[in-house]
């Protein structure tokens, strides 16, 4: 059975206690000024995945206990000392005990999950429930879906009953401290790494706005941790560095371009680096799905599955033709995707991607999963070259602020290729849109609109690579 409940009453909840353990200021703001928070863009997809995992766990638990005298309970609410929690599953354990289960995504429990479980155990026990075991139910990474729609075995338990006791004993003190924070004025906690771990804080912008402004060009712009050396020496402002004495050429270029406002552009070097890329050139970009719930037989949790690609074929005279693949009917996209790649990319072509390790991995995985096209796909993976290091070594504009992601580079070299006008603007939105499209509840009209949006986004990615490459060599 499922317990009915309303929204958490005023006071502390599991989420608010977790917020307090991360940062007291986050708790205070969540209680008193939730309007100041800015949610991350992927919250919808993450919430939906968590909901589906809970539903799956509850369904499997109900099936396992269907013939017993005592049935499992789902979404059971408890309150103790002003703290409200909702337990995902209570399974019968022995004659009158209960197994408390917290359902979480991921391939294993995290520290935050264990603390949440301890809070639930403390409150359930304090409410008079005889809890004999407490576990985090999580995704079994080695699981392989035997048949479409049959995820039995996807979830497994990590029991923490004994290990929780020291944490449980500290919960009353934790709650008392949290109450003190809520009752007092807003704590002034400085921003730092804790703002992002274990989860990104929705109040980061609010807190940062109340701190003394840092330099316009902080030394943290230097990529790959290069800034840490200078920070240890007390350098905060990038412009305090002298590029003429810096040992690393890339960092020196960043400082010089930032100071002068003039982009670094080595067109001759870019042309030389791309000179041996054979024609035709196949500019390739995949969109993929990778979630906790495997969707098709033979797939695993978090396995990267391509559902779309865009392919611009460029001839030596500059002629371009566009080809694409997209499957949004809910069927396994891998066989047709592999066949389309084998058919559309000519033998001997250079396959070009941005951050090409990803595309190579997708091609090799498809070769393993669709053996009839393995030879062609492996050859394509071997023929894949990377535009990213060309951009990194031969172009830098200070507005990139230390990043060479294609979304950071394009506005500085090809500002007309703006993603703002597209319905789908990034890979995360592409995944969300794909999941909406394959949902049986999605109308045909909406599915068509999603497909058009996905096509426009993916085609923009490959065309953007071509424009970027041409701008890099311009003037050589």
N, C-alpha and C positions, 0 to 999 in steps of 0.2 A: 504494500500500500504506500501511497505518497502523502506525506503530511502537508496540509494547506498552511500557507503563511503569508503575511504581509511584508512590506519592506522592513528592514531592520529598524527597531525603535531607536530614538536618540540615545547616544552613548557610544560605547566601543564595540567594534566588530572585529572579525578576523583580519579583514583588510586594513583596518585602522591600527590594530596592534602591529601588523607587519610594517605599516608606514612609520610607526613610532620607532621600531627597532632599526629602521633604515636612517631616519632623521626625525628628531622631535618636531622640527618646524613643519615637516610634511604632514604630520598628524594634526597640528594646530590649524594649518591652512585647510586641510580636508574637512575639518569640523566647522570652522568659522568662516572661511572664505573659499569655498569650492569653486566659485565663479572665476577665480584667478588662475585656475588650472588650464593647461592646454594639452589635450590628449594627443598621443602619437597617432599617426595615420593608419597603422595596421591594427588598431584595436578591434575593429569589427571582425576581421578575419580571425584574429586570435580568440576572440570571445566565442565565435561560432564553432571553431575547432574544439575548444574546451567543452562547450555544450554537447557537441556530438559524442565526445569521448565519455562524458558522464552518462548520457543516454545509453550508449553501448554497454558501459559497465553495469548500469542498473538493469538493463534487459538481460544480460548474461547472468547476473546474480538472481534475478527473478526466476529464470529458467532452471538454474541449479537447485533452487529450493522449492520448486513448484509442488513437489510431492510431500513436503514436510508439514508438520503440524504448526510450526512457527515460520512465518514468512519474513523475508528481509524488509527493512523500512528504508525509504528513500527521502532525501531532502528533509531531514528531521531537524527542527529548530530547538536550541537550548539557550538559556540565559542564566548567568550567574554573576553576581556582584556587578551588575550593569554591563556585562560583556555578552554580546549576542553572537552565536555561531550557528551555522547550518551544516549539518553533517551529510555528506553525499550518500553514504550507504552504511546501514547497520545490519550486519548479517548474524543470524543466530549462531551461537557458539556454545556447544554443550547444552546442559539442561536449562540454564537460565542466564547464560552469559551472552555477550555481544562482541562481535568483531567490528571495530570502527575502521572505516575505509575512507581515505581521502583520495579522490581521483585527480591525477595530474597528467598533463602531456609531457613529452620528453621521454628519452630512453632510460631515465633513471631519476631517482629523487634528488632534489637539491637541498641545500641547507635551509632555505626558506620554507620548503615543503615540510621538512622535519619539524621546524618550529611551529608551523601552522597546525600540524598533527598534534603536537604537544599541547597547544592551546585547546584544541577540541577535546583531547583526552581529559584535561584538567576540568573543563566545564561540564563534560558529560558525567564524569565521576561525581563532581560536586553537586550535580542535579539528581544523584541517586541511581544512575545507570550502572549496571554491573559490566564494565568493559573488561574483557579478558585478553583481547589482542587489539593492536592498533597498527595499521599498515598504510603505506602509500601505494596505490595501484597505478602503475605506469605502463608505458608502451614497451613491449618486448622487441628490441631492435632486430633480433634474428628471425622474427616471424615472417613467413611468406604466405600471402593470401592464396589458399588452395583453389578457390572458385570465386567468381564475382559475387559480392554480396554475402560472403560467409567469413566474417572476421573472428570467429571463435578461436581463442588462443592469442589474440593480439595483446591482451593485457595480462600483466603478472604483478604479484605483490612483493613488496619489500617491507618486512615486518620490523618495527622499531620499538616494540613494547617496553623491553627492559632499558634500552638506550634512552628512552624518553624521560625516565624518572628524574634525572637531574634537572632537565629543562622544565618539567612539570612543577617541580618544587620551587622554581624561580618565578613562575607565572604570577602569583599574588603580588610580589614585589614589583614586577614589571607593570602590572595593571595599576598599582598605586602611583608609580612614577608617571605613567601615561595620563592618569586622571589629573595629576598635578599640573602637567603641561597644558591640558585642555582648559583647566580652570584659570590659568594665568595669562599674561600677555604673550604676544607672538614672540617665540624665541628667535634670537638673532644668530643663526647658524650660517657660517660661510659656505659658499658653494665649493664643490670639489669632486673627486672621483665617486664619492658616495651618492652623488646625484644620479648616477647611472646604474648602480648596482645595489641590490640584485635586480631591480627594475628601474627604468628611466622614470624620474620624478616629473609629474605634470606641472610642478611649480618652479621649474628651473629658471624660466625667463623672469618670473616675478622676483625671485631671490637675487638673481644677477643684477636686476635693475636697481636694487637698493645698495649695491656695492660700488665702491669707487671705480670709475671707468678705467679699464686697462688701456694699453697702447693700441692705436688703430691697427698696427701691424705687429702682433705679439710674436715672440720668438717661436711659439708653439706651431706656427705655420710650417716650419721646417719639417719635412716628412720623415717617416720611418724612424721616429724617435731621435732624430738628429738634434732636436731642440733641447734634449735633456742635458747634454754636455754644457750648453750655454746657461741653462737654468741653474745648474749647480754652481756656476760661476757668478750667479746673481744677475744675469742678463735677462731682461723681460721684453725689451723692445728690439724687434728685428733690425731696425735702422741704427741701432748702436753697434752693430757688427760691421767690420771692414771686409768687404768682399775681396779685396786685393790680397789679403793675408789668409783667406780661408782655404783649408786643405782639400775640401770636397768641391769639385767644379759645379755640381748641380746646386748645392746650397749657395755657392757664390753667385750663380746665375739668378737664383731666387732673390737674394739680397739686392743685387744690382738692378734687376727689373722692377723690384718694389720701390727702390729709392728713386729711380729715374722716371718710372711710369712708362718706359719704352719696352715693349715685349722683346724677349730674346727669340730670335728666329734664325735658324741655320738651315736655309732652304737647300743649299748644296749638300749638306750632310744628309738631309731627309731624302733627297733624290737618290743619293748613293746607296742609302740603306734599303730603298725599295727597288733598286735597279734590276735585281735578279728575280723579282716576282713575275712569274710567267703569265702570259695571256692565254686564254681568257682568265680574267680575275673574278672569282666568285666571292662576293661580299656577303657574309652569312651571319645571321643572328637568330638564336633560339629563344623562345619563351617556354618556360618549364613550370611544372607543379611538383612540389615536394612537401608532403604533409604527413601527419602522424597516422592517418587512416589510409591504408593502401586501397586504391580504387579498382585495380584490375588484377585478374588472376596472374600469379607469378611475380607480383611486385611486393616490395617490402616497405615498412614505415620509413619515411624520410628519403625514399629513393627519388632521384631526380628524373622526371619523365617529361620529355618534350611533347608539347601539344601543338606547337606552331613554329614555323620558321619563315623568315624573309630572306630572299636571295636576289641580289642584283648581279647580273652577269655583265661584265665590262670587256669589250673587245679592244684591241690595240689602237683602233682609230677613235676610241672614246664612246662608241655606241653602247647604250645601256638597254637591257631588257630586264623586266622585273618578274619574278616568279615567287610563289608562296605556297605554304601548306598550313591549314588550320582545320582542326576537328573538334567540334563542340556538341556532338550528339550523345556524348556519354560513353562511347565505345573506346576501347584501347587504341590510342593514337599511334603507338610505336610501329606496327607493321607498315601502315600506309606512309608514315613519315619516312621510314627507312627507304621504302620503294621510291618515294618522290626524290629524295636526295640522290639515290643511285641513278635515277633517270635524268635529273635536271643538271647536275654538275658534271661537265665534260671531263673525260680522262685527261690528265695532264694540266688541269687548271690549278692555279694557286687559290686556295681557300683563305680568305682574309677575315679576321675577327678582331674585336677590341677586347683585350684581356683574354687571349685565345686559349688559355688553359681550360676554360669552361667549355668552349665549343669542342675542343679535342676530346675532353672527357665524355661529352654527350655522344659524339660520333663513335667513340670506342665502345661505350655502353650499348648503343644501338647495334653495333656489329655483333656483340655477344648475344644480344637478345633476339635479333632477327638474322639468323645464320645465313639465310639465302642471299643476303646482300652484304655479308661480312667483308668480302674481299674489297669491294668498292668503298665501303665505309672506312675500313682501316686505312686504305690508301688516301682517302680524303683527310683523315686525321693526321697522317704523316705530312700531307701537303699544306696543312694549315699554318699560316704565318700570323704574326701579331702586330697590329698597328699601334698598340699602346706604347711599347718602348720607343717607337719612332717619335711619337708625340712627346714622350717624356724627355728624350735626349735632344730634341731639336726645336721645341717650342715652350715658352713659358710667358704668361701674362700675369701680372700681379693679382688680378681679380680671381684667378684660380685658387688663391690662398693655400698653396701647397698641395693641391689635389690635381691629379690627371685623370679623374673619371671623365667619361665622355660628356656627362652632363655639366661638369665644371669647365671643360675645355671649349665646348661648342659656343657658348655665349661670347667668348673672347676672340674667336677666329671666324665663326659663321653665325652671327647673332640672328640672322633671318630664320634659322632652323630652331624655332622656339617650340617647346613642348606644351606651353601653357594652354594653347587652344585645343589640345587633344583631350578627349574624354579619358583615355588611359594615358597616364603620364610617366609611369615607371613600372619596373618588374613586379613590385608588390601589388600594384593595382591590376596588373595583367593577371596575376594568379587569382585575385578576388573575382575579377570579371569572368574568368574561365569557370570557376566554381559556380558562379551564378548561372552561367550559360548552360552547364550540364545538369543543373537541378531540374528534375521533372516538373516542378511547379512553375518554372519560368515559361512565360508565354512565347509563342513563336515570334511575335513582333519584337519582344524584348531581346530574344536570343539573336535575331537578325541584327538588331542595333549593336549588341555587344560584339558580334563578329566583325562588323564594320569598324568599330572602335579599335579592336585588337589588330585588325589588318593595317589600319592607319598608323598605329603606334609602332608596330614591328617594322613596317616599311620605312618609317622615318629613321629608325635606328641604322638600317643598312645604308640608306641614302646619305645619312649624316656622315658615316665613315668615308664614303667616297668624296664628299665635299671637303671633309677635314684633310684627307690625303692630298687632294689637289691644292688646297691652300698651303699645306706644309711645303710643297715643292715649288710653289709659285715664286718666280723671280730667280730660280736657280740657274 
